[in-house]
């Protein structure tokens, strides 16, 4: 791959991510688009559960497997290291687009808030969740997180930088604010259907398992005592009123 092709590839991967992120806001919230989490003609409920579970499983396996250090070490033997992250982002985004496309609605209503104030309040919380996701990515390194920085450094001949450990802003409240933002967005809905509830339960369970038993383990290996100390001071996913020690800078 030439440097030009790598730069274009990285930009395309980022563009597909933006598309999947914007569509996620409309898909989960039943907003803006024709194809959403509750739109479409419902089929057999058990078939719908099976298909939706398979779609979520495809994303979970891809998203978790490719993030593991051992897989990265193997994968970078096949592709240039500079585009490893962009490839991960691209495949994760394509898995999400597949989910939006093939998701089977199960529209049976769990709750539906008709009160105007409460409805708009929950919608505001919904958008707050997505804002937390986006802002949290910039509080660490948005462009490194989505693979653009790695390719930029490679193209410009800049030596690779070791990512710095940061615990500023939202990261002083919880260790994984991006995941907290997703959880808020998935659950803050004025109209909850059976299909949406299934989506929220499964994604929340995946987030908890992936963060606690995979990502946290990798971070402890990579950052050592610094991250272990951070774990003792800052909650994993949900802010705590009582926190021991002082906030890490």
Order of alpha helices (4+ residues) and beta strands (2+ residues): alpha-alpha-alpha-alpha-beta-alpha-alpha-alpha-alpha-beta-alpha-alpha-alpha
